[in-house]
Amino acid sequence: MSTSEELADNLPPATRHEERKVLAGTLVGTTIEWYDFFIYAQAAGMVLAGLYFAPLSQESAGLAQIVAWASLGISFLFRPLGAIVAGHLGDRLGRKLMLVFTLLLMGLATTLIGVLPTYAEIGVWAPILLVFLRILQGFSAGGEWGGAALMSVEHAPRNKRGFFGAFPQIGVPCGMILATGVMWLLTTFMTEEAFLTWGWRIPFLFSVVLIVVGYLIRRTVDESPVFKEMQERKKESAAPLGQLFKHNWKEVILTALIFIANNAAGYLLIAFFASYATKEIPDGGLGMDRSAVLLASTLAAFGWLAFTMYGGILSDKIGRIRTFQIGYVWVLLWAVPMFLLIDTASIIWFTVAAFVLTIGLGLSYGPQSALYAEMFPANVRYSGVSIGYAIGAILGGAFAPMIAELLLGWTGTTISIGIYIAVLSVISLVAVSVVKETRGANLRVEEAHREYLQKHPEARQN
């Protein structure tokens, strides 16, 4: 049995209890963060164009929708800033503090969107304030994922990092399930007029409840053992960012490229599919029933959750790289047939198209936390994974719905969107294939547990 496995088997009950708290904290926290992020994405595809970009909507509904998608994407431009700030402070002050901060900031921005007056009420200030709050969401999301990923992976036994790391990952489909499910309930049991007038605000205001729950869970989670080990040894870097870009810039680039295809395809599933399917036929859509499409999207999100968890588990068995490769080959092969099925305007085929996509999405997302954590040394790990993830999101999902809308307008066919996703899949597939298998890399977790428990024997007690 390996040293790490012996360590995992001999962990005191308090430490194993802490592991369960970490998994709950990262899952609940990321679910809430991504619920907040995705509820905006879905609102952007359904109501925001007419409410906050009214002058453009009067001139051209298509142009207003493109601008609404752009407001979705602009927040991604600020995710690297959030990643830099949260990563820098997280490497210095700890993962836990930054996770609580990003959770509260995201919740505040989301709640304020729920009470923001429209263009008809305050004029040009409406879109300005909307974009500002969206920027705050992007800043928060930039610092969220890296901290959650490292909290889970750095607490994990070496042979279960993929499994532990899948918990913050499934926060994405869980967030989509919540966001899409709430939208489905509202559009099913409210009139169209009531939903457009005030009903769309309910999902944003609901964030208050979720934030309280997430905060109460996260504040009880102990700090990462690796960070504790760095504090004990006094080996914190004076300038983690400087070291990151001096010694690990290649890893940052690779992490960004590895993520772009998954993020782009994911945001089509989250936002574009439902918008395109439910838009009226004269406006370039399929004219499908909104409630049925949202229900189908919710069912697909359950598939995404299951395959993401399976992807993390599989990566512990066959390796991170091989699991990613299988996932991206799947997305590559499905990209064009998927749109052919959606274009039938059949809710059954729409569901099949979205669900089958989640197989590839899950396999190329579940192992991400473990892979990224194992690619960077501990003193720049938070910064490295957060910045690489944020840049990948800009290149991938930030403007994917807008690009899809533009491609559809220029070419008149969704096949062009499928080709776009296929090209990104090739790029990400090549990038991940360049990385040497990381499974089993030393994260210094063993030293962290030993030294911390030696100096703090009370942690062994219940």
N, C-alpha and C positions, 0 to 999 in steps of 0.2 A: 504494500500500500504506500502511496506517495506521501510526502510530508504534509502537503496541503490536505489530503484526504484524512490523515491521522488527526490533523488539527481540527478539521470539520467535525470528525467523530467525537472529539474530546471537548468540544465547546461546552461551557457551563450552560445550565438552563436559561440563565438571564440573557446570555448572548444569543441563544437560539430564539428566545422570545423577541429579542431585539431584531433579529432577521425578519421575523414575521411582521413586526411594526414597520420595518423599512419597506418591505414589499407592499404593504397596505398604503403607506404614505406616498410612495412613488406612483402607485397605480391611481389612487384617489386624486392626488394632486395633478398629475398629468391629464387625467380624464377631465377635471374641472377646467384646467387651462385650455385644453383643446376644444371643449364644449364652447367656451367663450370665443375662441378663435373661429370655430366653424359656424357658429350661429350667425356671425357676421357674413361669412362666405355665402350661406344660404339666403340670408336677407338681401345680399347684394344681387343675387340672381333673380329675386322675386319682387322686391318692393322698393329698394333704395334708389334706383334710377329715377323713378317718377317723383319720389318724395324729396330728394335732396339735390337732384340735378335737373330740376323742372324745366329751365329754359332749353336745355339740350334735348330733353324728352319731347318738348313741343315741336322742335325742328326735326328730330330724327330719333325714333325709339331705339334704333340700332346703335347710334352714336352714344346715346345716354347709357345704354347697357355696357358698351365698351369702357366708358369712363367709370362706371360703377365697378367693373372688373379691375380697372386700374387702381381704384381706391382700395380694393382688396390687396392688390400686389404691392402698393407703395409701402405698406407696413413691413414687408420683407426686407426692404432696403435698410431698415433700422434694426433688424435682427442682429447683424454683425456688431453694431454698437452695443446692444444689450448683451451679446455674447462676450464682447471684450470687457465691458464693465463687470458683469456678473462673473465671468471667468477669472479676471484678475483678482477681484475681491474674494471669489470662492477659493482660489488657490492660496490666498493670504489669511482669510478670516474663517473659512469653513464652508462646506456645501450646504449645511442646514440653514444658516442665516439667509443665504441668497435664495433658497427655495421658498422660504416663508415670504420674503420680500417680493419676489416675482409673482407669487400667487395672489397677494393682496393688490399689487399694482394692476394685474390683469383684471381682477374682479372689479376694481374701481372704474377702470376705463369702460368695461362692458356695461356696468350698471348705468353710467352716465349716458351712454348711447341710447339706453332704453328711455331716457327722459329728455333727449335732445329735441328741441323744436325743429320743424321742417322748414324747407325753403319758403313755403307760403307764409310762415309765421315770422321768420327773422331774416329772410333774404339770403344774401351771399354768405352771411356768417354760419348758416347751417352746414353747407359742405365744408367750410374751413374747419369748423369745430369737429365735424365728423372725421375728417382726415387726421386731425390732431389726435383724437382719441384712438383712432386706428393705429397711429404711430406708437402710442403708448402700449397698445396691445402687442405690436411687433417687437418693441424693446423688451417687454416682459417675456415673450415667447423665446426670444434669443437667448436669454439666460436660464430659462426653465429646463429645457431638455438636457443640457449637459449636466446640470446638477442632479437631476433625477436619475439619469443614466448611470452616473458614477456612484451615487448613493446605493443603487441596487447592485451594480457589478462589484464594487469594492467591498461590499459586505458578503459576497457570495463565496462558497467553496470553489476551488479552482475548477473542478470538474462540472460545476453547475452554473457557470457564469452566463452562458447563453440563456438558460432557463430564468435565472434571476433578472437578467437584462431585458427579457421579454416583457416584464411587468410595466415599466414605463412606456414601452412600445405599444402595448395593447391599450394604453390610455388614449391613443389616437382613434382607433375604431370605437372604443367606448364613448369617447367624446362625440364621435359622429352619430352613434346610436342615440345618445341623449339629445343632441341638437336636431337630428332628423325626426326622431320620435316626437319631440315637443312640437315641431312644425307640423307634423302629420296630424297630431291631436287637434291643433288649432284650426288647420284648414279643413278638417273633417267636421268639426262640431261648431264652427263659426261661419257666418255668411261671408262672402267675398268682400263685401263692403266693410263689415266690422273688422275683418282681418287687416285690410289695407289702411283703415282709419286708426286703429289702436291695438288690435290683436297682435301684430308683429312685435310690439314692444315687450310683451310678456316674457319671451325667452331671455331677453337681455336682463330684465329685472329679476328673473329667477336665479341669476348668477349669485345674488346676495346670499341665498340659502346655501348654495354649493360652496361658496368661499368660506363661510363659517365652519362647515363640516370639514373641509380640507385643512383649514388652519388648525382646528382642534386635533386632527390626526397628525399633521406634520410637526407640530411643536413638541410632540412626545417622542419623536424619532431621534435617536442618538446620532452624534456626528460620525462621519465615515472613519473607519479604523485607520485607513491610509493617511488621512489628514492628521489624525492623532499622532501617528508614528512620526510624521514630519515635524510636528510641534515638539515631540519629545526629543528628537535628535537635533533640533535647531537647524534643519537643513532647508528651510523655506528659502526660496529664491528671492533676491532683492528686486528683481525685475523679471517675473515670469514671462511677460509678453516679449521682452527682448530676447530671452533665451528661446522662446517658441519660434520666432521668425528667423533666428540665426541658425538654429540647429534642426528644426522640425518643419520647415516650410513645405517640403515635399509631402509629408504626411497630411498637412492641412489641405493641400491641393487635391490629393487623392481622396480624402474623406468627402470633399465637396463634390467631386466628379462621381463618386460612388453613389451619392444620394440623389442626383438630379432626376433620373428617370423615375424612381419610386415616388418622389415628391410631386413631379408633374402629373403622372398617372393618378396619384392619389387625389390631387385637387380637381382633376376632371371628375372623378367619382364623387367627391364631396360636394362640388358646386356646379360644374358645367353640365353634367348629365341631366340633372333634374331641371335646370333652367332651359336647356335645349329641348327636352322632351315635352315640357309643359307650355312652352311659348306658342302663341297662335301661329297657324300655318302661314298667313300672310306676312308675319314678321320673321319668317325663316325657321320656325320650330316645327314640332310634330303635332301639337294640339292635343296631347294626352292629358288625362285627368290628373290633377295635381296630387290629390290624396293617394291615388294608386301608385304614382311614381315615387312619392316620399316613402310609402310603405315598402316598396321594392328596394329603395336605397337603404332603408333601415335593415332589411333582411340581408342585403349584401354586406353591410357593416358587421353583422354577426359572423359572416364568413371570414372577413378581414381579421376579426379578433381571433378566431380559432386558428387560422393559418399563420398569423403572426406568432402566437404562442408556440405552435408546432415548429415554426422556423427557428425560434430560439432553442428549443429542445433538440431539434435535429442538428443544429450547429455544434452542440456539445458532443455529438456522436460522429459526424462526418466532417466537421470543420466549418469555420465561418465562411471561407472562400467558396467552397463547393456548394454550400447552401445558397449563397448569394447568386452564384452562377446559374443554378437551377431556376431560381426565381426570375432572373432577368431574361433567360431564354424563353421562359413561359410568357412574360409580358411582351417580348419581342414578337413571338409567334401569334399572340392573341390580339395585338393592337388593331390591325385592320379588320379581321372577322368580327371583332366586338362591335364596331360601328355599323357593319352591314346588318347585324341583328337589331341594333337599336333603331336603325332607320326603317324597320318594318312597322314601327309604331305599335307593336304588340307588347302589352305589359308583361306577358310571359317571357318573350324573348329579351325584353329590356332587363328583366330580373336575371335571366341566364347570363347575359352579356356582362352585367356588373358583378355577379357572383363569381364567375370564372376568372375575371380579372383579379379578384381578391386573393386567389391562390398564389399568383406571382407576386402580388404586393406583399403578402404576408411573409413569404420565404425570403424576400429581399428587404425586409424591414425587421423581422424578429431578431436576427443576430446582430443588428447594428450597434446596440449599446456595448455588447461584449467586444466586437471587432474594434470599434473606435477606442475604447478604453485600453485595449491591449496594444494599440499602435503608438501610444504616447507615454513618456516617462511621467512619474507621479507629480513632479513639481510644476509641470505645464499641462497636465492632463485635462483639467477643467477648461482652460483656455483653448487648448487644441481641439477637443471634441466640439465645444460650443461654436467656435468660429468656423470650423470646417462644415459643421451642420448648417450654420446660418448662411454661409456662402452657397452651399449646395441648394438651399431652399430658394435663394434668389435666382439662381440659374435654372432651377427646376420648376417649383410650383408657384412662385410669386406671381408670374404673369401668364401661367399656363391657360387658365380660363379665357383671358383676354386674347392670347395668341390663337386659341382654338376658335374664338368668335371671329377673329380677323381672317383666319384661314378659311373658315366656312363662307364668309362673305366674298373673299377673293376667288375661291375655286368653285363654290357652289356645291361642294361635296364633302362629307365627313371623312372620306378616305384620306384626304390630305392631313387631317388631324391624327389618324391612325399612323400614317407615315412619320409624322412629327414625333409621336411617342416611340415608334420603332427606332428612329435615329438616336434618340436620347438613351434608349435601352442598350444600344450597341456601345455608346460612349461609356455608360456606367459598367457594362459588362467587361469592357477592356480595362477600365480603371481598377476594378476589384480583382481582376485576374493578374494584375501587376504586383499586387500585395502578396508578400510571403505569408503563409498560414500563421495566424497568431495564437491559435487555441493553446492554452496552457502557459502563456507568457507570464513571467513573474511580475505581479503588481505590488509586491512587498506587503501583501496582506498578512502573511505568516508572521513577519517581524512585528507588524502593527499589533496583532492580537497578543503575542507573547510579551512584548515589552510593556504594552499598556496594562495588561492584566497583572504583570509583575509589580508595577508601580502603583496600581489601583486595585488591590485585592478585593475591595468592597464590591467591584463590578462582578465578581464571581458569585456573589450572594444574591439571593433572590430577590 
